[in-house]
Amino acid sequence: HAFHNGSLYGNVDWDPASWLRLSAGVRLDGWFFEELGQPGDETGSRALGSIDPRIAVIFLPSDEDTFKLLAGRAFRVPSILELTYNDGDYTATRNPGLTPEAAHSVELEYLRTMPAGLRVIASVHTTYITDVIEQEGTGEPNDLLRYENDPADEWLLVGGAELEVAKSFGADWSGSAWASYTRARQGDLLTGPRLPNSPELLGAVKLTYAGMGPAAHLSTRLTFDGG
């Protein structure tokens, strides 16, 4: 199932004041699948597309403080396996009519630069994902396995917060500690069923040595996934 894809991206940056920066962009992606087939046309081609904007508003109230408000849309195009997998309609059937998944995100970030090379970054974020592709069916003759887009009332909701503390130690050493809490649910962020394989607690500690010249850094990292 040969296919072709291409993309076009544009971005505009504007600094209307010394304390305000704006950045806006949009990306257009397109796919053309050869001989993919559609219901009633098993050998026809198909085109898919996605238009994804994003914007950032950056406030600089002082030399030490930075606020960022970020918003954007992203996508995941269905794979060839999801579009065409079948075993001759014995237990599984194809679904070439799948549409791309779409994710809409908003994030607010605050950066504080302190004396002695210390930086603190805190953020809150939320994302909702629609048209999620999942495998349905039992494999029985009257309920074949197939990939489908979830209905509108079964979208995925994600919300969370992050905190990072970073510090430089002289000219060569730097370190950071990072932790986050993320809640991922289906349909309702508070009471909806939990999304499988979505750890709620994440953390990392990182140490970097940059005294090996401009061509190399040495880093070590310890990470934690929980919940």
Salt bridges, closest charged atoms under 4 A:
ASP29 OD1 - ARG27 NE 2.75
GLU34 OE2 - HIS4 NE2 2.55
GLU42 OE1 - ARG94 NE 3.92
ASP52 OD1 - ARG73 NH1 2.60
ASP65 OD2 - ARG112 NH1 2.83
GLU82 OE2 - ARG76 NH2 3.08
GLU101 OE1 - ARG76 NE 3.06
GLU109 OE2 - LYS68 NZ 3.91
ASP143 OD1 - ARG146 NH1 3.12
GLU148 OE2 - ARG146 NE 2.62
GLU162 OE2 - HIS125 NE2 3.96
GLU200 OE2 - ARG185 NH2 3.19
